[in-house]
Amino acid sequence: MNTDTPPMKTITWKELWPKQKLIAAEKAHSLAAEALTQAERALCRIDVDPSARCVAIQEEIEEISKDYWTKEGIEEGHWGRVRNTTEEERDQIDSRREQLEQALSHAATEHENTRPARLAALEKKTARRKDALVEARHELDSVKTRVEMASNYNAPGPIHVYGTLSEAIWAICPVHIESNQLGETYAQVEGARIRITGNASLTTIPPTSLSWVPKSSQHPEAATPALEIFAHIVYIEDADRILIRGKPNAQVQASHQLSGQAAAYARAFGSLEDALRHYVDELRALESIDISDGKPLPLLGEVVRDACRKTAADTVGNPKFLPGQRRLSDGQIYKLVGTCWRVFLDAPWEESTEGSYALLKYLCTRDETPSFFSYGTHGHFGFRVLTPEHEWITGEIYCPPEYLSPTEGPELEVINRPLGQDWLAELGPVKFLIRGKTSRS
């Protein structure tokens, strides 16, 4: 069976924002400017230009006059001057001309009477076209910026394509599941944190106090429906929008060289955080999510429940981090972890052993007695060792309950490695954290 993840659909910036969009925006702006010019010209000529009716009547008068003088042409001969029209024809032409003159006067009066309404209409038309030009200018500036940003050789990517925002949410919103020392489980997604109830198998999730314990096959990281690397930039097909996280996490920034670039692109194209805000608010309105029932939940609630159920199913056979460990004395704790503690201290020194870790080994192998205390999770303890300078070396121990109180130390090699400014020592399943900085309190 092929278990490979199918390739995600992607699209390029230049496919979404080709230069043709800029050309179209420039043309729209030019047309808007020309339309405004025509409206302003008509407004300026409101008292100069006659109405269409006046123009038509005037043209008819001129045509009648032309016909009249063509017919009235005077011929001269040996018999003298002769007129080509009869008196009846001249009377008809004069009558028609008089009617047209009266109609022209009436049309001119009507044109003047309608001036306020026409003026108001032209002013509204001019205002609309001014607004349209402003909008076209804004759109041109926006398109120009986007096309230029899309053409940058270092534009962030890849852009992952989803049909709808709801479809994208299932793929791009990673769910982080954590527990506390009281055994309470919480899920966090898109900055919203919510209590999880209804399934005891989630006790396989390490509490936040043990976040320093490395993840392993026994203690897998909380399941999530998405790879976070795909979560920073998406294209939503039905909305024809690119959405970008304005504040991607450090992993995404390092992988895609985003840094401050993400915020600029989010402002120009669209903020993924803004698009998700409604769904996040819906999730925050819930008091908790019971993953054992099937009642309808808001979209992000469904995403959280699905991730929690998957985690519960995938880790059902894993060791559990059991809450409720009571406060124990130094002697009681030493009985539980003393054997492993001695193996840890007696392990051979390494060239890289230095700082607080080296001082801890030096003091404790010379009979400096540590002070132990317990955390709320079974097998989780803390220690303090006082240095000659009256500073405390501090750290933690995690020993899975099944490895407590061994009759003899495990025959395992202690593996040391730096953990930020601290040190981590691993004796098989037993872990030791030594903080790099000492403390006076």
N, C-alpha and C positions, 0 to 999 in steps of 0.2 A: 504493500500500500504506500502510495506517495504521501509523505507527511510534510513535504516542503510547503512553506507559506507561498501562496500565489503572489506574483508581483503586483504591487499597487499601481493603480492608474495615475499617471502624472501628466503634467502639461507644462510648457515653457512660458516664460514671461513674454517672449516675442509673439507667441501664438495668441496670447490673451490681449496684448497691447501692441499690435503692429503699428507701423508709421501711418498706415491708411486711416487709422482713427484720428490722428492729428490732422491729416489732410481734410477729413470730413468735418472736423470741428472748426477748422479755419474757414471752410466754405460756409458753414452755418453762421459763423460770426460775420462774414462778409455780407451775406444775405440779410441778416438782422440789421446791420449798419445801413444798407441801402434802403430797407423798408422804413427805417426811422427818418432817413433823409427825405424820402417821398412824403411822409406824413407831415414833417416840419414844413416842407415846401407848400403843401396844400393849405396848411394853417396860415402861412404868411400871405397866401393869395386869396384868402376868403373874401376880401372886399374887391378883388380885381377880376377874378374869374366869374363870368356869368353862369347861370344855370344851363344845364343841357337843353332844356326847353327853349330858353331865350336864344341859344345858339342855333337851334333847329329853325325857329321862326325867322331869325335874321337871315339864315341861309335861303329860306324860301322866298323872302322879300327880294333878296338879291337876284335869285333865279328868275322871278317874275319880271323884275326891272330889266334884266338882260334880254328876256324874251320880247318884252315890249319894244325896246329900242331896236331889236333886230327886225321886228315887223314894221316899226314906224319909219324905217329907212326912207329917206326922201330921194326921189329920182328926178333928174332934170333933163329936159329935152327941148325940141323946138316948140313944143306945146306949153312949156313952162314947168313949174314945180308941182309934183304929184305926191300925196300921202298914201301909204300902203294899207292903213287900217281904217276901219269904219268907225264911226262915232260910237256905235253900240259896242264894238270890241274895246274901244278905249274906256268906255264907262265900266265895263266888266273888270278890266284890269285895275282901274282906279279903285273900284269897290273892294276887290280882293286885297289890294295893297292896304287899303284903309282898315280892313278887318285884321290883317296881319299886324299892322302897327298897333291896333288896340290890344291884340293878344300879346304882343311883345311887352307893352306897357304893364298889362296885368301880370305877366310872368315875372317881370322885373320887380314889381311890387311884392308879389308872393315870395320871390327869392329873398328880398330884404326882410320880410316878416319872419322868415324861417331862419334868419341869421343866428339868433341866440342858440337855437337847438343844434344847428350845424356846427357852430363854434364849440359848443360843449362836446359834441360827438368827436370832432377833430382833436380836441384837447385830450379826451379819453384815449383815443386811438394813438396819439403821440405818446401819452404816458405809458400805455401798454407796450408800445414798441421800444421805449426807453428801457422798461423793465426787461423786455426780451433781449435787448442788446447787453444789458448788465449780466443777465443769466448766461448769454452766449459767451461773453467775455470770461466769466467765472469758469464756465465749462471748458473753454479753450485753455485757460491757465492750468486747470486741473488735469486735462488730458495731456497737455504738453509736459507737465511734471511727471505724470505717470508713464508716458511713453519714454521719456528720457531715463527715468529710473529703471524701467523694464529693459532698456537697451544697455544698461551698465553691465560690464563684463563680470562684476562681482555681486550681481543681484542675488539675494538669498534664495535658497531652494533646497531640495526639490519642492515643487508645488504638487500636493496630492489632491486628487479630484474625487469629490463625493456628489451624489445626486442632490441631496438635501442636507440641511444643517443637522437634522435629527440623525441621519445616517452617519454624518461625520462625528457627532458626539459619542456614538458607540465606539468609534475607532480612535479618537484623539484625546479622550479624557481619562488619563490613568488614575486608578484607584489605589490608594495606599492604605493598608490595613494595619492597625497597631493595637496593642493591649497595654494596660497599666498594671501596677502591682496589686490592684484589687481584683484583677481578673476581668475588668470591663474592656470590651472591644469597641474600637472606634474606626470609622472609615473616613478618609479625607479625599476629596476630589474638588478640583478647581477652587481651592481655598476654603471650602465648606467642610466642617467636621461634624459627624453625626454618630450617635450611639447605635451599636449593632446588637440585637438580641436574637434569641431563638435557635442557637446552635452551639452546643458546648464544644464541638470539635475545633472551633476557632481558638481554643486555648493553645493550639500549636503555634500561634503567632507570638514571637518574642515580645515582651513588654518594652516600652520605650527606654526603661532604665537599663536594658541589656542591648541597646542598639549598637554597642561597640563589639558585640560578639559576631564574628564573621558568619555570613550566610554559608550554608553547606547543603549537601543533599538531604541531610536530616532536618534542616531548618530552612526551607526555601523561602525566598522573598515572597511577600504577599502577591497573589495573582492580580493581574491587571488586564483589561480587555484591549490594551493598546501598547505599542512601543512608543515611549515618550519621544523618541527621536523623530517620529512622524507628526508630532502634535503642534508644531510651531507655525506652519503655513499651509493653508488649504484653499481650494477653489470650490465654491458651491455652485453647481450647474444651474439649478432652478432659479437661483437669485442672481446668477451671473456676477458673483462677487468673489474677490480674493480677501481672505481674512488672515491676519497675522497676529501672533502674540507680541504685544508690545514689550513684555518682560519675560522672555524665555528663560528656562533654568540654565544653570551653569553648564550642564552637559551639552545642551543644544547650542549654546553660544560657542562653546569650544569646538563642537563638531562642524558648525556652519559659519564660523567667523562673523557672528551677528553683532554682538556688543550693542553699541548705540544705534546701529543700523536698523534693528528691528522696530524701535519706536518710530523712526522716521517713515519706514514703509507702512507701519500700522496706521499712522496719521494720514498717509496719502491714499491708501487703498481700503483699509477697514480693520478695525480692532476685533480680534477674536474674543478678547475678554468682554467687550461691550456686547457682542452677539450672544454670549453665553450667560450674561447677567440675569436674564429672566429665569433661565433654568436653574441657576444657582440659588436665586431667591426662593424658588419653589422648594428646593431641597432644604434650605435653612428653615423653612416654615414647619418642617416635620420635627417631632420630638425624638423619634428613633425609627429604626427600620428593623422589623422582625423578619428575618430571612426564612423562617419556617412557614410563613403563610403566603398566599398568592394574591393578596388584594392589590388592586391597581395602585401604582405609584407614579409620581411625576417622572419625567424621562430620566433625569440624573439619578433618581431613586432606583429606577429599574437597572441602571448601569451599575450602581453600587451593589444592589442585591445580587445581580448576576456574578460580579467579581467575588463577593463573599461566598456565595455558594460554590463557585469553582475552587476557591481556596480551601474551603471546608472539605470538598471532595478529594482534592489533590493531596491533602495533608492528613487525611483521616487516620493513617497508621503511624504518624510521626510522634515523637516524644512530646509531651505536653509541658507547658510552663505553668505550673500550678501555683495559684495565688494563696495567700493566707499564712505564710510562714511567720511564726511568732518571734518575739525578741528573744535572742539567745545570749548567754554569757560567753566570755572568751573561751572558757574551758569546754563548753558544749560545742562551740563552733570548731575548736581545735580537734575534738574527737571526730567531727564529721569530715574535715578537710586537712587535718594535720599531716597525714601520710603523704598526700599529694603536695602539700606545702613544702615538706622537707625535700622531696624529689625535685621540686622546682628550684629551691635554693641551692641544692647540692649539684645541680647540673653544671657541666664544665663551662668555664668562662669562654667568651668569644671576643674576637678583636673589636667587634662593633658594640660590645656591652659597655655602656658609658653613662654618665650623668646620674640621674636619680635611680635608674635601674642598677647600675654598678654599686652605688652607695647602699641600696637596699640589700643586695646580696652580701656586701662586705659586713654590714652591721648585724644582719640576722644570723650569719654563719659564725659570728663572734658573740652569740648569746644575747643580742639585743631582742627584747621580747616585743612582738607586734601586738597591737590592740585590734581585736576583731569586733565586728558588729554585723547585724543581719538586715537584709532588705525584705520586702514583702513577698518576693517570689522564692519558692523553695529552691535551695541550692545557690542562691545569690547572696554574697557576703562582701563586706568592705573591710579594709585594714588601714592602720596608721602606724608609722614607725617614727620615733623622734630622733632627730640627728643631734650630734654634739653642738650644733649651732642653734639648737632649739627651734628647728623647723620640722614640719611634718612631711614625710614621704607618704603619699596616699595612693590607694588603688582599689581594685575590685577583683573578686574571684567568682567565676560561675562554674559550678559542678553539677551536671545533671543528677537528679535525685538517685538514679540507679547506681551512681558511682560514689555516693557518699559512704563514709565509714568503711573504707576498704581494709581488709586485714593486712595487706601489704601494698607497697607502692607499685603503680603500673610500670612495667618494663617498656617504657616509651621514651623517645627522645624529645627533649624540650626544644621547640622551634620558636625562635625569636624573630620579631620583625617590627620595624617602626610603624606607628599608627598616628600619622600627623606629628604632633609634638610629643606624643606619648609612646609607650612600648606595649606590645602584645606578645605574651608568651603562651604557647599552646602545648599542653601535655595531653595529647589525644583529644578527648572530648572536654577536658578541663581547661578553662581559659583564665589567664591572669592579665589584668590591665594595670600597668604602672604609669602613673601620671608623670609627665616630664617636669612639671613645675612643682617645687616644694611650696609649703604654705606655713604661715605662722599661726593660723587659726584652725 
